[in-house]
Amino acid sequence: VPFDNMNLGNEVTVHGGVSKDLTEKLIVGANIYSGFYFGSGFDFTVGMDLGMLYKLGKKSFIKDARLGVAFLNLGKPVIKKAAYPSILTPRVSFAGTLFDAKKAAGYFSTDLSFPFFQNAIFDVAVAFKFIDMIKLTASWQANLRELLNKAPVELPSVGLSFNFTLNTSKISASNADWAKSEMEGTVSWKRFSNDIHAISAGALLNLGMPDTSAPEIILWDGEE
């Protein structure tokens, strides 16, 4: 695509994060990242993200409501790409379940971010899941600075994903949680202005199944 003026270049970034449940409703987490840019010249980025997620439960017709607050990009950006990502980006998010039937479910999420307190970006997304295998998503974003500069309003992006269950019992014969794993394949599409289309595809492999069973703790077994 003719995006030469954006000077995209090549970039490799590695992320690593941890999270911890402080209570049944409150989760905190941190993410560190570092990367290199190989475009017109060389530059690097390093930083940290901090955030928290609070489970609100059921609110009106919304089930499993969640509120998230994060401070992103606390570090050095890639200067070659006009300070990307923006230093210190506060972000507030809200998500929940619209309906959950036997073979279908609907979800939504929305968030508002303020890159370096110099802009406001609004995102909203909806997702529909069928028979726990197929997921259809649509998302839309509004950028305040771009709208003030009379840029065309973006069209929504659309994504389709499929879940596959894999037999991975040979990885660990002594642990039933490793008997199955899941792979998700995704393809997405977005139309930009001037008849430019962006298409992406990817795959996510989750090794093992989620462990939702509490550990068994024996304080006294009756033996002397």
C-alpha positions as CSV (number, residue, x, y, z in Angstrom):
1,V,0.0,0.0,0.0
2,P,1.3,3.6,-0.7
3,F,2.1,4.5,2.9
4,D,5.6,5.7,2.2
5,N,5.1,9.0,4.0
6,M,4.3,7.1,7.2
7,N,7.8,5.6,7.2
8,L,6.7,2.3,8.7
9,G,9.9,0.5,8.3
10,N,10.5,-2.7,10.3
11,E,9.9,-3.2,14.0
12,V,10.3,-6.1,16.4
13,T,8.8,-5.7,19.9
14,V,8.7,-8.3,22.7
15,H,6.1,-8.0,25.5
16,G,6.0,-9.9,28.9
17,G,3.4,-9.4,31.6
18,V,2.1,-10.8,34.9
19,S,-1.1,-10.3,36.8
20,K,-2.4,-11.2,40.3
21,D,-5.8,-11.5,41.9
22,L,-5.8,-9.4,45.0
23,T,-9.4,-10.2,45.8
24,E,-12.2,-12.0,44.1
25,K,-13.0,-8.8,42.2
26,L,-9.8,-6.9,41.9
27,I,-6.9,-7.9,39.6
28,V,-3.7,-5.9,39.1
29,G,-1.0,-6.4,36.5
30,A,2.1,-5.1,34.8
31,N,3.6,-5.5,31.4
32,I,7.1,-4.7,30.2
33,Y,8.3,-4.4,26.6
34,S,11.3,-3.6,24.5
35,G,11.8,-3.4,20.8
36,F,13.9,-2.2,17.9
37,Y,13.0,-0.1,14.8
38,F,14.9,-0.7,11.5
39,G,13.6,2.0,9.2
40,S,15.3,5.1,8.0
41,G,17.9,4.8,10.7
42,F,17.8,2.8,14.0
43,D,16.0,3.4,17.2
44,F,14.7,1.3,20.2
45,T,11.8,1.5,22.7
46,V,11.5,0.2,26.2
47,G,8.7,0.7,28.7
48,M,6.1,-0.6,31.1
49,D,2.3,-0.7,31.3
50,L,0.4,-0.8,34.7
51,G,-3.2,-1.6,35.1
52,M,-6.1,-3.0,37.2
53,L,-9.3,-4.8,36.4
54,Y,-12.4,-4.7,38.7
55,K,-15.2,-7.2,38.3
56,L,-18.5,-5.3,38.8
57,G,-20.8,-8.4,38.4
58,K,-24.2,-7.9,36.9
59,K,-25.2,-4.3,36.1
60,S,-28.8,-3.9,34.7
61,F,-28.9,-6.1,31.6
62,I,-25.1,-6.5,31.4
63,K,-23.7,-9.6,32.8
64,D,-20.1,-10.1,34.0
65,A,-19.4,-6.3,33.8
66,R,-15.7,-5.3,34.2
67,L,-14.0,-2.0,34.6
68,G,-10.3,-1.5,33.6
69,V,-7.9,1.3,34.3
70,A,-4.4,1.4,32.9
71,F,-1.4,3.7,32.4
72,L,0.4,2.6,29.2
73,N,3.8,3.4,27.6
74,L,5.7,4.5,30.7
75,G,9.1,4.6,29.0
76,K,11.0,5.6,25.9
77,P,9.1,5.6,22.6
78,V,10.5,5.1,19.0
79,I,11.4,8.7,18.1
80,K,11.8,7.7,14.4
81,K,8.1,7.1,14.1
82,A,7.0,10.4,15.7
83,A,7.2,9.3,19.3
84,Y,5.4,6.0,18.9
85,P,3.8,4.8,21.2
86,S,2.8,8.0,22.9
87,I,4.4,8.4,26.3
88,L,2.0,8.0,29.3
89,T,-1.3,7.0,27.9
90,P,-4.1,6.7,30.5
91,R,-6.9,4.3,29.4
92,V,-10.3,3.4,30.8
93,S,-12.2,0.4,29.6
94,F,-15.6,-1.2,30.3
95,A,-16.8,-4.6,29.0
96,G,-19.5,-7.1,29.7
97,T,-21.8,-9.8,28.4
98,L,-25.0,-8.8,26.5
99,F,-26.5,-12.3,26.4
100,D,-25.4,-15.9,27.0
101,A,-27.6,-18.7,25.6
102,K,-26.8,-22.4,25.1
103,K,-25.3,-22.1,21.7
104,A,-24.7,-18.3,21.2
105,A,-23.4,-15.4,23.3
106,G,-22.9,-11.7,22.7
107,Y,-20.3,-9.4,24.2
108,F,-19.2,-5.8,24.0
109,S,-16.4,-3.5,25.1
110,T,-15.6,0.1,25.0
111,D,-12.6,2.2,26.1
112,L,-11.3,5.8,26.1
113,S,-7.6,6.7,26.0
114,F,-5.7,9.9,26.2
115,P,-2.3,9.6,24.5
116,F,0.1,12.0,26.4
117,F,-3.0,14.0,27.4
118,Q,-2.9,15.6,23.9
119,N,-5.6,13.5,22.2
120,A,-8.7,11.4,22.9
121,I,-9.4,8.0,21.2
122,F,-12.7,6.2,21.6
123,D,-13.0,2.5,20.8
124,V,-16.1,0.3,20.8
125,A,-16.4,-3.4,19.8
126,V,-19.0,-6.1,19.7
127,A,-18.5,-9.9,19.4
128,F,-20.9,-12.8,18.9
129,K,-19.8,-16.4,19.7
130,F,-21.6,-19.5,18.3
131,I,-21.3,-23.1,19.6
132,D,-18.1,-22.2,21.4
133,M,-16.2,-22.5,18.1
134,I,-17.0,-19.5,15.8
135,K,-16.6,-15.8,16.8
136,L,-17.6,-12.8,14.7
137,T,-16.3,-9.4,15.9
138,A,-16.7,-5.8,14.7
139,S,-14.9,-2.7,16.1
140,W,-14.8,1.0,15.4
141,Q,-12.5,3.8,16.5
142,A,-12.9,7.6,16.6
143,N,-9.8,9.8,16.9
144,L,-10.5,13.3,18.2
145,R,-7.4,14.9,16.6
146,E,-8.1,13.3,13.2
147,L,-11.7,14.4,13.3
148,L,-10.7,18.0,14.1
149,N,-8.4,17.9,11.1
150,K,-11.4,16.8,9.0
151,A,-10.1,13.4,8.3
152,P,-12.6,10.8,7.0
153,V,-14.5,8.9,9.6
154,E,-13.1,5.4,9.8
155,L,-15.2,2.4,8.8
156,P,-15.6,-0.5,11.2
157,S,-13.2,-3.5,11.0
158,V,-14.5,-7.0,11.0
159,G,-12.9,-10.3,12.2
160,L,-13.8,-13.9,12.1
161,S,-12.1,-16.6,14.3
162,F,-12.4,-20.4,14.7
163,N,-11.5,-22.5,17.7
164,F,-10.0,-26.0,17.4
165,T,-9.4,-28.5,20.2
166,L,-6.1,-30.4,20.0
167,N,-5.1,-33.6,21.7
168,T,-1.9,-32.9,23.6
169,S,-2.0,-35.7,26.2
170,K,1.4,-36.9,25.1
171,I,3.0,-33.7,26.5
172,S,2.3,-34.7,30.0
173,A,0.7,-38.1,30.6
174,S,0.5,-37.5,34.4
175,N,-1.5,-34.2,34.2
176,A,-5.1,-34.2,33.0
177,D,-5.0,-30.4,32.5
178,W,-2.6,-31.0,29.5
179,A,-4.8,-33.6,27.8
180,K,-6.3,-30.9,25.6
181,S,-5.2,-27.6,24.1
182,E,-6.9,-25.0,22.0
183,M,-5.9,-23.2,18.8
184,E,-7.7,-20.1,17.5
185,G,-7.3,-19.0,13.9
186,T,-8.3,-15.4,13.0
187,V,-8.8,-13.4,9.9
188,S,-9.8,-9.7,9.9
189,W,-10.5,-7.0,7.3
190,K,-10.6,-3.2,7.3
191,R,-11.2,-0.7,4.5
192,F,-9.4,2.5,4.6
193,S,-9.9,5.6,2.4
194,N,-8.9,5.7,-1.2
195,D,-9.9,2.0,-1.8
196,I,-7.1,0.7,0.4
197,H,-7.9,-2.6,2.2
198,A,-6.0,-4.2,5.0
199,I,-6.3,-7.9,5.6
200,S,-4.6,-9.8,8.5
201,A,-4.5,-13.4,9.7
202,G,-3.0,-15.1,12.7
203,A,-3.2,-18.0,15.1
204,L,-3.1,-18.3,18.9
205,L,-2.2,-21.6,20.6
206,N,-3.2,-22.1,24.3
207,L,-1.3,-25.0,25.7
208,G,-3.4,-26.9,28.3
209,M,-6.9,-26.0,29.5
210,P,-7.7,-23.4,32.2
211,D,-7.3,-24.7,35.7
212,T,-10.4,-23.5,37.7
213,S,-10.1,-26.1,40.5
214,A,-8.9,-24.8,43.8
215,P,-5.9,-26.8,45.3
216,E,-6.7,-29.4,47.9
217,I,-5.2,-28.5,51.3
218,I,-5.1,-31.0,54.1
219,L,-4.3,-29.5,57.5
220,W,-4.6,-32.8,59.5
221,D,-4.8,-36.4,58.1
222,G,-5.4,-38.1,61.5
223,E,-2.0,-39.7,61.7
224,E,0.3,-39.2,64.7
